[in-house]
Amino acid sequence: MNIENNILRHYLKNAYFITGTAYAGKSTTAKMLAERYGMVLCGENYFSEVSDIVANEELQPDLCYIRNLTDWKDFVTRSPEEYERWIYATGREAAGFEIAEIISLARDKKVIVDTNIPPDILRQIADPDHVAVMLSPQSMSVDRFFDRADPEKRFLLSVIESCPDKDAVMENYRQGLMLINSRKHYDEYLSSGFFTVVREDNGLDTRAEVCDKIARHFGLI
């Protein structure tokens, strides 16, 4: 059974989506908007508690990759091309889980979603004033990937550093990050037609300014 897009748009009318490249400030902005306007926050991987259990190897093979992983060294030593493919494939496979979870939360409350739902799907399920794209230069998304203290990135860094050839593994992983955040994908977001904020690598703290811009776009102020 397929649910028509006009039905999904109705049930998602209280949902606001932020997508884009790594290190663009998506998670920070989503948290700030949630705190400012009393929105329900759907942070990174908010759907995984369900998808980890429900994902099917035939229907969602890439979501099942982590579940079936026995050695995390296999994760960090994949080819850059396979890592790129996997990242965008999981975003597409996870879209159904995201949409179902958001519908369960957004009936009577506004929800802010830090999402990897692909832009072509967002165009089908959300009005333009409910979607914002945030972009960062490739140098920031790659060079600063491990600067954050979140548990996931700390864990991946520990796996890389545990490899006998850790320098080669780190370089291989960086090459994957470069493909994931390549100009090709940057331009896909930039040409998506959605409201876009580009993060500048100038050392300035623009969090409040960016939050204001996106809040105005969303019609929250």
Backbone as CSV, one residue per row, in Angstrom:
resi,resn,N_x,N_y,N_z,CA_x,CA_y,CA_z,C_x,C_y,C_z
1,MET,0.837,-1.193,0.000,0.000,0.000,0.000,0.875,1.248,0.000
2,ASN,0.553,2.202,-0.825,1.239,3.493,-0.853,0.313,4.565,-0.275
3,ILE,0.853,5.422,0.567,0.100,6.560,1.082,0.405,7.758,0.204
4,GLU,-0.620,8.365,-0.368,-0.426,9.481,-1.294,0.209,10.679,-0.588
5,ASN,0.974,11.445,-1.372,1.748,12.545,-0.800,0.882,13.622,-0.159
6,ASN,-0.315,13.862,-0.700,-1.158,14.903,-0.104,-1.600,14.506,1.303
7,ILE,-1.756,13.205,1.546,-2.102,12.731,2.887,-0.904,12.920,3.828
8,LEU,0.276,12.548,3.347,1.479,12.711,4.162,1.726,14.179,4.490
9,ARG,1.550,15.049,3.506,1.771,16.481,3.748,0.835,16.997,4.836
10,HIS,-0.402,16.504,4.837,-1.357,16.938,5.865,-0.890,16.517,7.249
11,TYR,-0.499,15.258,7.393,-0.105,14.762,8.702,1.271,15.262,9.136
12,LEU,2.027,15.814,8.190,3.352,16.357,8.507,3.350,17.887,8.546
13,LYS,2.171,18.498,8.613,2.086,19.960,8.526,2.737,20.648,9.721
14,ASN,2.916,19.929,10.825,3.584,20.505,12.000,5.064,20.159,12.061
15,ALA,5.587,19.544,11.002,6.992,19.128,10.985,7.832,20.094,10.159
16,TYR,9.000,20.429,10.682,9.948,21.318,10.015,11.276,20.566,9.905
17,PHE,11.863,20.601,8.714,13.014,19.761,8.421,14.268,20.593,8.154
18,ILE,15.384,20.163,8.716,16.686,20.740,8.399,17.572,19.630,7.839
19,THR,18.116,19.852,6.662,19.003,18.873,6.034,20.227,19.590,5.490
20,GLY,21.169,18.825,4.934,22.360,19.450,4.352,23.611,18.639,4.612
21,THR,24.748,19.299,4.515,26.035,18.626,4.633,26.522,18.611,6.087
22,ALA,27.558,17.821,6.320,28.117,17.705,7.669,28.753,19.017,8.114
23,TYR,28.748,19.243,9.421,29.388,20.392,10.068,28.811,21.738,9.601
24,ALA,27.556,21.717,9.172,26.909,22.961,8.747,26.127,23.613,9.880
25,GLY,25.981,22.895,11.008,25.255,23.447,12.140,23.825,22.957,12.251
26,LYS,23.486,21.866,11.559,22.106,21.376,11.549,21.633,20.979,12.939
27,SER,22.421,20.159,13.622,22.014,19.669,14.944,21.895,20.812,15.944
28,THR,22.861,21.717,15.911,22.842,22.860,16.832,21.624,23.728,16.597
29,THR,21.328,24.014,15.331,20.184,24.866,15.001,18.878,24.198,15.387
30,ALA,18.766,22.900,15.129,17.548,22.175,15.492,17.323,22.237,17.006
31,LYS,18.378,22.055,17.781,18.257,22.120,19.245,17.853,23.520,19.701
32,MET,18.450,24.540,19.089,18.113,25.916,19.464,16.656,26.235,19.151
33,LEU,16.180,25.807,17.987,14.787,26.052,17.611,13.841,25.328,18.565
34,ALA,14.186,24.096,18.916,13.345,23.331,19.845,13.235,24.043,21.184
35,GLU,14.362,24.561,21.679,14.368,25.230,22.978,13.621,26.561,22.919
36,ARG,13.833,27.303,21.844,13.198,28.621,21.718,11.689,28.533,21.601
37,TYR,11.212,27.595,20.790,9.804,27.597,20.404,9.031,26.396,20.930
38,GLY,9.614,25.663,21.871,8.906,24.563,22.496,8.552,23.446,21.529
39,MET,9.445,23.205,20.563,9.200,22.173,19.566,9.755,20.835,20.043
40,VAL,9.180,19.765,19.551,9.724,18.440,19.806,10.959,18.263,18.916
41,LEU,12.057,17.857,19.510,13.305,17.694,18.760,13.467,16.246,18.302
42,CYS,13.618,16.075,16.990,14.004,14.782,16.425,15.456,14.943,15.969
43,GLY,16.372,14.546,16.840,17.785,14.715,16.551,18.319,13.609,15.662
44,GLU,19.620,13.618,15.482,20.263,12.664,14.587,19.935,11.227,14.992
45,ASN,19.519,10.432,14.013,19.202,9.005,14.214,18.068,8.777,15.206
46,TYR,17.144,9.723,15.317,16.045,9.607,16.269,15.147,8.401,16.001
47,PHE,15.172,7.875,14.809,14.311,6.763,14.400,14.952,5.396,14.623
48,SER,16.227,5.363,15.021,16.991,4.117,15.000,16.508,3.082,16.009
49,GLU,15.873,3.521,17.095,15.379,2.560,18.076,14.378,1.602,17.432
50,VAL,13.588,2.130,16.487,12.628,1.296,15.767,13.294,0.599,14.583
51,SER,14.052,1.351,13.792,14.637,0.761,12.580,15.631,-0.359,12.898
52,ASP,16.308,-0.255,14.033,17.248,-1.310,14.422,16.540,-2.650,14.605
53,ILE,15.280,-2.582,14.988,14.508,-3.804,15.210,13.729,-4.224,13.963
54,VAL,13.157,-3.251,13.275,12.184,-3.543,12.219,12.812,-3.685,10.838
55,ALA,13.945,-3.038,10.609,14.551,-3.051,9.267,14.711,-4.477,8.754
56,ASN,14.392,-4.642,7.481,14.399,-5.946,6.827,15.547,-6.015,5.835
57,GLU,16.273,-7.123,5.823,17.458,-7.221,4.970,17.126,-7.161,3.488
58,GLU,15.928,-7.563,3.115,15.525,-7.486,1.710,15.052,-6.085,1.346
59,LEU,14.343,-5.450,2.268,13.767,-4.135,1.999,14.711,-2.991,2.349
60,GLN,15.493,-3.148,3.422,16.413,-2.098,3.882,17.797,-2.702,4.137
61,PRO,18.464,-3.201,3.107,19.749,-3.882,3.310,20.828,-2.994,3.916
62,ASP,20.836,-1.715,3.568,21.893,-0.844,4.079,21.651,-0.450,5.523
63,LEU,20.400,-0.319,5.935,20.120,-0.081,7.353,20.502,-1.291,8.194
64,CYS,20.453,-2.478,7.593,20.790,-3.696,8.326,22.298,-3.924,8.429
65,TYR,23.080,-3.133,7.697,24.528,-3.330,7.695,25.118,-3.218,9.102
66,ILE,24.745,-2.168,9.814,25.283,-1.967,11.166,24.834,-3.080,12.097
67,ARG,23.568,-3.465,11.980,23.036,-4.502,12.846,23.799,-5.817,12.690
68,ASN,24.257,-6.075,11.473,24.956,-7.329,11.187,26.470,-7.211,11.298
69,LEU,26.950,-6.021,11.652,28.395,-5.794,11.707,29.007,-6.505,12.914
70,THR,30.047,-7.264,12.670,30.715,-7.981,13.767,32.040,-7.342,14.154
71,ASP,32.639,-6.589,13.244,33.910,-5.930,13.529,33.867,-4.521,12.949
72,TRP,33.920,-3.505,13.825,33.812,-2.123,13.367,35.003,-1.693,12.508
73,LYS,36.062,-2.469,12.530,37.173,-2.157,11.629,36.752,-2.321,10.175
74,ASP,35.803,-3.226,9.923,35.268,-3.375,8.569,34.538,-2.109,8.129
75,PHE,33.913,-1.429,9.088,33.176,-0.202,8.775,34.117,0.906,8.318
76,VAL,35.217,1.091,9.036,36.111,2.221,8.752,37.101,1.924,7.636
77,THR,37.172,0.676,7.190,38.125,0.340,6.121,37.442,0.090,4.785
78,ARG,36.145,0.330,4.703,35.469,0.216,3.408,36.058,1.217,2.418
79,SER,35.854,0.960,1.134,36.347,1.903,0.137,35.576,3.216,0.257
80,PRO,36.209,4.339,-0.076,35.494,5.621,-0.026,34.214,5.607,-0.855
81,GLU,34.256,4.948,-1.998,33.087,4.901,-2.870,31.932,4.132,-2.222
82,GLU,32.258,3.031,-1.528,31.219,2.251,-0.857,30.657,3.016,0.330
83,TYR,31.502,3.739,1.038,31.029,4.543,2.162,30.067,5.618,1.673
84,GLU,30.418,6.300,0.601,29.542,7.322,0.024,28.195,6.717,-0.379
85,ARG,28.255,5.592,-1.097,27.020,4.945,-1.553,26.143,4.577,-0.367
86,TRP,26.767,3.996,0.674,26.030,3.529,1.840,25.349,4.678,2.576
87,ILE,26.052,5.772,2.760,25.491,6.933,3.471,24.202,7.400,2.817
88,TYR,24.221,7.593,1.509,23.036,8.122,0.833,21.952,7.059,0.681
89,ALA,22.346,5.792,0.594,21.350,4.716,0.531,20.605,4.580,1.856
90,THR,21.326,4.705,2.974,20.650,4.597,4.270,19.684,5.764,4.487
91,GLY,20.043,6.945,3.998,19.136,8.080,4.106,17.824,7.817,3.391
92,ARG,17.903,7.174,2.231,16.699,6.864,1.465,15.911,5.733,2.130
93,GLU,16.621,4.713,2.613,15.930,3.609,3.277,15.269,4.049,4.580
94,ALA,15.891,4.993,5.262,15.370,5.444,6.558,14.191,6.388,6.433
95,ALA,13.933,6.916,5.243,12.889,7.925,5.077,11.537,7.439,5.583
96,GLY,11.186,6.198,5.293,9.904,5.680,5.751,9.810,5.627,7.260
97,PHE,10.899,5.206,7.905,10.925,5.179,9.362,10.810,6.596,9.926
98,GLU,11.503,7.539,9.307,11.439,8.930,9.771,10.022,9.472,9.668
99,ILE,9.413,9.276,8.503,8.070,9.823,8.286,7.075,9.241,9.277
100,ALA,7.136,7.921,9.492,6.216,7.286,10.441,6.419,7.829,11.849
101,GLU,7.685,7.991,12.254,7.978,8.508,13.594,7.497,9.946,13.747
102,ILE,7.708,10.763,12.732,7.295,12.168,12.816,5.777,12.278,12.906
103,ILE,5.068,11.485,12.107,3.606,11.516,12.162,3.113,11.187,13.569
104,SER,3.796,10.258,14.230,3.379,9.868,15.578,3.599,10.978,16.594
105,LEU,4.464,11.946,16.263,4.808,13.014,17.201,4.148,14.354,16.870
106,ALA,3.805,14.571,15.601,3.492,15.916,15.123,2.006,16.226,15.000
107,ARG,1.160,15.384,15.542,-0.273,15.636,15.376,-0.702,16.954,16.027
108,ASP,-0.247,17.193,17.240,-0.673,18.397,17.966,0.485,19.292,18.379
109,LYS,1.705,18.928,18.001,2.875,19.704,18.390,3.766,19.960,17.195
110,LYS,4.460,21.090,17.223,5.452,21.365,16.196,6.706,20.524,16.465
111,VAL,7.258,19.979,15.399,8.413,19.094,15.494,9.522,19.634,14.598
112,ILE,10.739,19.697,15.113,11.900,20.087,14.313,12.752,18.845,14.082
113,VAL,13.098,18.583,12.814,13.726,17.317,12.452,15.091,17.556,11.812
114,ASP,16.118,17.011,12.416,17.462,16.969,11.838,17.497,15.703,10.984
115,THR,17.411,15.861,9.658,17.071,14.723,8.812,18.065,14.455,7.692
116,ASN,18.078,13.191,7.262,18.798,12.792,6.049,17.830,12.348,4.961
117,ILE,16.544,12.667,5.114,15.593,12.365,4.046,16.041,13.101,2.787
118,PRO,16.183,12.422,1.653,16.673,13.074,0.431,15.767,14.224,-0.013
119,PRO,16.338,15.267,-0.624,15.544,16.420,-1.047,14.372,16.080,-1.959
120,ASP,14.530,15.089,-2.845,13.428,14.774,-3.756,12.220,14.224,-2.990
121,ILE,12.459,13.522,-1.886,11.347,13.051,-1.060,10.770,14.198,-0.243
122,LEU,11.629,15.064,0.290,11.134,16.221,1.047,10.226,17.103,0.189
123,ARG,10.549,17.231,-1.087,9.699,18.037,-1.972,8.301,17.448,-2.078
124,GLN,8.188,16.144,-1.930,6.901,15.476,-2.056,6.062,15.563,-0.787
125,ILE,6.718,15.621,0.373,5.976,15.484,1.637,5.899,16.760,2.461
126,ALA,6.628,17.809,2.064,6.677,19.028,2.889,6.604,20.271,2.009
127,ASP,5.964,21.311,2.527,5.943,22.599,1.838,7.322,23.242,1.917
128,PRO,7.679,24.070,0.927,9.009,24.691,0.923,9.332,25.476,2.187
129,ASP,8.312,26.087,2.807,8.591,26.873,4.013,8.690,26.008,5.267
130,HIS,8.736,24.686,5.074,8.950,23.762,6.186,10.270,23.011,6.048
131,VAL,11.096,23.436,5.097,12.379,22.770,4.862,13.484,23.819,4.755
132,ALA,14.610,23.572,5.393,15.797,24.416,5.260,17.011,23.540,5.018
133,VAL,17.883,24.005,4.133,19.141,23.319,3.833,20.277,24.114,4.456
134,MET,21.183,23.414,5.135,22.368,24.051,5.697,23.597,23.393,5.097
135,LEU,24.514,24.227,4.591,25.697,23.726,3.899,26.970,24.280,4.528
136,SER,28.037,23.486,4.442,29.344,23.931,4.914,30.380,23.623,3.848
137,PRO,31.501,24.359,3.842,32.587,24.028,2.909,33.094,22.616,3.167
138,GLN,33.538,21.948,2.099,34.036,20.583,2.245,35.167,20.510,3.269
139,SER,36.015,21.527,3.310,37.144,21.508,4.235,36.678,21.409,5.682
140,MET,35.569,22.079,6.012,35.044,22.012,7.374,34.436,20.649,7.655
141,SER,33.652,20.134,6.723,32.948,18.877,6.951,33.902,17.700,7.039
142,VAL,35.080,17.818,6.437,36.062,16.734,6.481,37.079,16.969,7.594
143,ASP,37.715,18.127,7.595,38.804,18.381,8.542,38.331,18.446,9.990
144,ARG,37.079,18.839,10.209,36.581,18.999,11.573,35.614,17.899,11.984
145,PHE,35.545,16.848,11.200,34.573,15.787,11.454,34.720,15.212,12.855
146,PHE,35.965,15.022,13.307,36.204,14.406,14.612,36.420,15.434,15.714
147,ASP,36.159,16.715,15.437,36.334,17.741,16.456,35.255,17.671,17.534
148,ARG,34.107,17.142,17.179,32.993,17.089,18.124,33.188,15.972,19.137
149,ALA,32.598,16.170,20.290,32.770,15.200,21.370,31.616,14.210,21.459
150,ASP,30.757,14.138,20.436,29.627,13.226,20.541,30.113,11.782,20.523
151,PRO,29.399,10.885,21.209,29.862,9.506,21.403,30.122,8.749,20.102
152,GLU,29.292,8.966,19.100,29.453,8.226,17.847,30.796,8.525,17.197
153,LYS,31.142,9.804,17.109,32.410,10.173,16.460,33.607,9.774,17.321
154,ARG,33.468,9.862,18.635,34.551,9.407,19.515,34.785,7.906,19.338
155,PHE,33.695,7.164,19.188,33.817,5.722,19.011,34.507,5.399,17.685
156,LEU,34.078,6.051,16.602,34.697,5.797,15.298,36.183,6.138,15.322
157,LEU,36.524,7.239,15.981,37.930,7.623,16.077,38.717,6.557,16.838
158,SER,38.128,6.007,17.882,38.824,4.972,18.649,39.024,3.710,17.819
159,VAL,38.056,3.399,16.962,38.188,2.228,16.086,39.329,2.442,15.092
160,ILE,39.362,3.625,14.491,40.432,3.933,13.534,41.795,3.850,14.214
161,GLU,41.903,4.415,15.399,43.188,4.441,16.107,43.601,3.056,16.606
162,SER,42.676,2.115,16.661,43.007,0.755,17.082,43.519,-0.110,15.928
163,CYS,43.415,0.408,14.707,43.874,-0.351,13.545,45.401,-0.313,13.477
164,PRO,46.039,-1.418,13.079,47.501,-1.444,12.989,48.051,-0.365,12.059
165,ASP,47.357,-0.120,10.951,47.776,0.906,9.984,46.850,2.114,10.093
166,LYS,46.780,2.682,11.299,45.770,3.699,11.591,45.869,4.935,10.699
167,ASP,47.075,5.317,10.295,47.206,6.500,9.445,46.584,6.254,8.079
168,ALA,46.823,5.059,7.522,46.237,4.720,6.224,44.721,4.595,6.336
169,VAL,44.256,4.035,7.442,42.813,3.899,7.639,42.163,5.272,7.788
170,MET,42.809,6.171,8.529,42.271,7.515,8.670,42.198,8.220,7.319
171,GLU,43.221,8.084,6.515,43.213,8.720,5.201,42.120,8.121,4.324
172,ASN,41.940,6.812,4.391,40.876,6.158,3.631,39.507,6.679,4.082
173,TYR,39.339,6.828,5.399,38.068,7.317,5.929,37.823,8.768,5.507
174,ARG,38.878,9.570,5.533,38.773,10.966,5.096,38.376,11.056,3.627
175,GLN,38.906,10.160,2.819,38.540,10.155,1.397,37.043,9.874,1.237
176,GLY,36.528,8.982,2.087,35.091,8.730,2.068,34.291,9.958,2.460
177,LEU,34.747,10.661,3.498,34.082,11.894,3.913,34.105,12.941,2.802
178,MET,35.202,12.987,2.067,35.312,13.946,0.970,34.298,13.640,-0.132
179,LEU,34.074,12.357,-0.402,33.076,11.992,-1.410,31.660,12.296,-0.914
180,ILE,31.396,11.978,0.342,30.069,12.228,0.908,29.750,13.718,0.879
181,ASN,30.764,14.541,1.132,30.577,15.997,1.171,31.176,16.671,-0.059
182,SER,31.152,15.969,-1.178,31.762,16.472,-2.413,30.948,17.621,-3.012
183,ARG,31.551,18.281,-3.972,30.864,19.379,-4.657,29.597,18.883,-5.355
184,LYS,29.633,17.653,-5.825,28.452,17.067,-6.477,27.258,17.075,-5.522
185,HIS,27.437,16.562,-4.319,26.330,16.508,-3.364,25.996,17.901,-2.836
186,TYR,27.009,18.728,-2.645,26.788,20.115,-2.233,25.859,20.818,-3.224
187,ASP,26.163,20.648,-4.514,25.359,21.299,-5.551,23.954,20.724,-5.633
188,GLU,23.810,19.444,-5.321,22.476,18.844,-5.307,21.604,19.510,-4.250
189,TYR,22.175,19.744,-3.074,21.429,20.458,-2.034,21.179,21.906,-2.450
190,LEU,22.212,22.544,-3.005,22.117,23.959,-3.359,21.053,24.209,-4.427
191,SER,20.889,23.257,-5.331,19.922,23.403,-6.422,18.583,22.740,-6.120
192,SER,18.372,22.372,-4.858,17.146,21.658,-4.492,15.913,22.554,-4.529
193,GLY,16.128,23.866,-4.511,15.014,24.801,-4.485,14.583,25.204,-3.094
194,PHE,15.196,24.609,-2.085,14.841,24.942,-0.708,15.667,26.117,-0.185
195,PHE,15.112,26.798,0.806,15.828,27.866,1.499,17.152,27.317,2.024
196,THR,18.242,28.060,1.773,19.573,27.535,2.072,20.398,28.542,2.858
197,VAL,21.111,28.031,3.863,22.064,28.831,4.629,23.429,28.178,4.484
198,VAL,24.425,28.961,4.075,25.780,28.447,3.892,26.649,28.914,5.050
199,ARG,27.279,27.973,5.721,28.165,28.303,6.832,29.516,28.761,6.300
200,GLU,29.975,29.898,6.773,31.270,30.416,6.363,32.349,29.962,7.349
201,ASP,33.511,29.666,6.816,34.625,29.230,7.660,35.443,30.449,8.074
202,ASN,34.826,31.316,8.912,35.482,32.560,9.296,35.724,32.670,10.805
203,GLY,35.403,31.610,11.538,35.655,31.605,12.967,34.644,32.364,13.800
204,LEU,33.660,32.998,13.183,32.668,33.772,13.915,31.556,32.869,14.432
205,ASP,30.987,33.236,15.571,29.862,32.499,16.130,28.573,33.073,15.549
206,THR,27.995,32.370,14.587,26.790,32.854,13.910,25.557,32.027,14.281
207,ARG,25.638,31.275,15.360,24.546,30.366,15.702,23.213,31.097,15.881
208,ALA,23.221,32.185,16.633,21.977,32.914,16.887,21.438,33.528,15.599
209,GLU,22.324,34.086,14.796,21.924,34.702,13.526,21.294,33.667,12.589
210,VAL,21.937,32.508,12.477,21.420,31.454,11.604,20.078,30.945,12.128
211,CYS,19.981,30.781,13.434,18.729,30.332,14.033,17.598,31.310,13.720
212,ASP,17.883,32.604,13.807,16.885,33.635,13.478,16.442,33.523,12.022
213,LYS,17.402,33.336,11.114,17.082,33.247,9.682,16.148,32.083,9.403
214,ILE,16.474,30.942,9.978,15.669,29.753,9.713,14.319,29.851,10.406
215,ALA,14.287,30.438,11.602,13.014,30.627,12.296,12.077,31.516,11.470
216,ARG,12.629,32.577,10.869,11.803,33.439,10.024,11.305,32.691,8.798
217,HIS,12.182,31.912,8.193,11.778,31.123,7.030,10.653,30.153,7.395
218,PHE,10.738,29.540,8.558,9.723,28.599,9.008,8.431,29.303,9.472
219,GLY,8.483,30.629,9.596,7.315,31.364,10.066,7.095,31.224,11.556
220,LEU,8.156,30.937,12.300,8.040,30.791,13.745,8.090,32.133,14.454
221,ILE,8.658,33.162,13.742,8.675,34.520,14.292,8.201,35.490,13.225
